[in-house]
Amino acid sequence: MYTIPELYDLEHTLARDYLSGFTYPWEALKGIKDMILALGKTLSAEEYDQVFENVWVHKTAKVFPSAYLGAPCIIGPRTEVRHCAFIRGSALVGADCVVGNSCELKNVILFDHVQTPHYNYVGDSILGYYSHMGAGSITSNVRSDKKLVVVHASEGGIETGLKKFGAMLGDYVECGCNSVLNPGTVVGRHSNIYPTSCVRGVVPENSIYKNNGKIIDKE
């Protein structure tokens, strides 16, 4: 349940061809910047405006005046980037997404219909189709001891070789308000995270992550 096909439907992102070259999604984190730079040059000028150098915004997207778009980034069709959103760079934001007030994105892929609407930090992460982060929920992307991130799976640790790795959210994941996804978190498709949870390790698909690390199957 850690592989890209098990977590994501690649038909819902412009990064489809890029991601299909990897087994595990975190393997794609190092190359997101270069992927966006290459992809941006292929976008149709009839559909996308290049508003700054290496910043492409679809003509149907709405970017509020106080939002910051750092290069490189791509903002997809009908997406809203709201007041005071801070896109630091290396962000591919899909179609029909919401990047809300005071949210910060850095080195991320957001599939279509992803919502980060209120006070979210998402760094070094990939958020699947229709995933949603409740108000104040964040990804923590660096360990406190600064060691390389390990994915804590049921069969043992999976070494990633990465110092910065936030979370991999599968399609249709719901993260409750003020939840913290610790470095190396992987959440399977259609799973829910309780509000105020501190999550680490792997949450299987079709599960509910409750407080204190308790995980139950969805009915």
C-alpha positions in Angstrom: 0.0 0.0 0.0 3.0 2.3 -0.2 3.4 2.3 -4.0 2.2 5.1 -6.3 -0.5 3.0 -8.1 -1.8 1.9 -4.7 -2.1 5.5 -3.4 -2.9 7.6 -6.5 -5.0 7.7 -9.7 -2.5 9.3 -12.0 -5.2 10.4 -14.4 -5.8 13.4 -12.1 -2.5 15.2 -12.3 -0.2 16.8 -14.9 2.6 14.9 -13.2 1.3 11.6 -14.4 4.2 10.8 -16.7 6.7 11.9 -14.1 5.2 10.0 -11.2 4.8 6.8 -13.3 8.6 6.5 -13.4 8.9 5.8 -9.7 7.8 3.0 -7.3 7.3 4.9 -4.1 5.9 8.5 -4.2 8.6 9.9 -1.9 11.2 9.0 -4.6 9.7 11.8 -6.7 10.3 14.6 -4.2 13.8 15.5 -5.2 12.9 16.1 -8.8 9.7 18.2 -8.4 11.4 21.5 -9.3 12.9 20.2 -12.5 9.7 18.5 -13.5 7.7 21.7 -13.1 10.3 23.7 -15.1 10.1 21.2 -18.0 6.3 20.8 -17.8 5.7 24.5 -17.8 7.4 25.0 -21.1 5.0 22.6 -22.7 1.8 24.3 -21.5 -0.4 26.0 -24.1 -0.2 29.8 -24.2 -3.9 29.7 -25.0 -4.7 28.1 -21.7 -2.0 29.3 -19.3 -0.5 32.8 -18.6 3.1 33.0 -17.6 2.6 35.7 -15.0 6.3 35.7 -13.9 9.3 33.8 -14.9 8.6 30.1 -14.5 5.2 30.8 -13.0 2.2 29.5 -15.0 -1.4 30.2 -14.1 -4.4 28.8 -16.0 -6.6 31.5 -17.4 -9.6 30.2 -15.4 -7.7 30.1 -12.1 -8.3 32.9 -9.5 -5.3 34.2 -7.7 -6.1 36.9 -5.1 -3.9 40.0 -5.2 -2.2 39.4 -1.8 -1.1 35.8 -2.7 2.5 35.1 -3.4 3.5 32.7 -6.3 7.1 31.6 -6.0 8.9 30.0 -9.0 8.6 27.5 -10.3 4.9 26.7 -9.9 1.9 25.8 -12.0 -1.7 26.7 -11.0 -4.3 24.6 -12.7 -7.8 25.3 -14.1 -10.5 26.8 -11.9 -8.2 26.7 -8.8 -8.4 29.4 -6.2 -5.3 30.8 -4.5 -6.7 33.0 -1.8 -5.6 36.0 0.2 -2.1 35.8 1.8 -1.4 32.3 0.4 2.4 31.7 0.2 3.6 29.4 -2.5 7.3 29.3 -1.9 8.0 27.4 -5.1 8.3 24.0 -6.7 4.5 23.5 -6.4 2.3 21.8 -9.0 -1.3 22.6 -8.1 -3.9 20.8 -10.1 -7.4 21.7 -11.3 -10.3 22.7 -9.0 -8.0 23.1 -6.0 -8.2 25.5 -3.1 -5.0 27.1 -1.6 -6.5 29.1 1.2 -5.8 32.0 3.5 -2.3 32.0 5.0 -1.5 28.5 3.6 2.1 27.7 2.6 3.2 25.3 -0.1 6.7 24.1 -0.8 8.0 21.3 -3.0 4.6 19.7 -3.5 2.3 18.0 -5.9 -1.4 18.6 -5.4 -3.6 16.4 -7.5 -6.9 17.8 -8.9 -9.6 18.8 -6.4 -7.2 19.0 -3.4 -8.2 21.5 -0.7 -5.8 23.1 1.7 -8.2 25.9 2.6 -7.3 27.3 6.0 -3.9 27.9 7.7 -2.2 24.8 6.3 1.5 24.1 5.8 2.3 21.5 3.2 5.9 20.8 2.4 7.8 18.0 0.6 4.5 16.1 0.2 2.1 14.7 -2.4 -1.6 15.1 -1.9 -3.9 12.8 -3.9 -7.1 13.4 -5.8 -9.9 15.0 -3.6 -7.7 14.9 -0.5 -8.6 17.6 2.0 -6.7 19.1 5.0 -8.9 20.6 7.7 -8.2 24.0 9.2 -4.8 24.2 10.8 -3.6 20.7 9.8 0.0 20.6 8.7 2.8 18.4 7.4 5.9 18.3 9.5 8.7 17.6 7.0 12.0 17.5 9.1 12.7 15.3 12.1 13.6 17.0 15.3 16.9 15.2 15.4 17.6 16.1 11.7 18.2 12.5 10.8 17.0 11.0 7.5 13.3 10.1 7.4 12.2 6.5 7.7 8.7 5.3 6.8 7.5 3.2 9.8 5.7 0.4 8.1 4.2 -2.7 9.8 6.9 -4.9 8.4 9.7 -2.6 9.5 11.3 0.7 8.6 11.7 1.8 5.0 14.7 4.0 4.5 14.0 7.0 2.3 17.4 8.7 2.2 15.6 12.0 2.6 16.1 14.7 5.2 12.9 16.5 4.1 9.7 14.4 3.7 6.3 15.4 4.9 3.4 13.2 4.0 2.0 11.1 1.2 -1.8 11.4 1.2 -3.7 9.0 -1.0 -6.8 9.8 -3.0 -9.8 11.0 -0.9 -8.0 11.3 2.4 -9.6 13.6 5.0 -7.3 15.2 7.6 -9.1 16.7 10.6 -8.5 20.2 11.9 -5.2 20.8 13.7 -3.8 17.4 12.9 0.0 17.1 12.5 1.4 14.6 10.0 4.9 13.8 11.1 7.8 13.2 8.7 7.4 10.1 6.6 3.6 9.7 7.2 1.7 7.7 4.5 -2.1 7.7 4.5 -3.9 5.2 2.3 -6.9 6.0 0.0 -10.2 6.9 1.6 -8.9 7.2 5.1 -9.7 9.7 7.7 -7.5 11.4 10.4 -9.2 12.6 13.6 -8.9 16.3 14.5 -5.9 17.2 16.7 -4.2 13.9 15.9 -0.4 13.5 15.9 0.1 11.0 13.1 3.2 9.0 12.2 3.9 5.9 10.2 1.4 4.3 7.8 -2.3 4.5 7.9 -3.9 1.8 5.8 -6.5 2.6 3.2 -10.2 2.7 4.2 -9.2 3.4 7.9 -9.9 5.9 10.6 -6.9 7.2 12.6 -8.1 8.1 16.1 -6.3 9.7 19.0 -3.3 8.0 20.6 -2.5 6.1 17.4 -5.6 3.9 17.4 -6.6 2.8 13.9 -9.8 1.1 13.0 -11.3 -0.1 9.8 -14.0 2.0 8.1 -17.4 0.4 8.1 
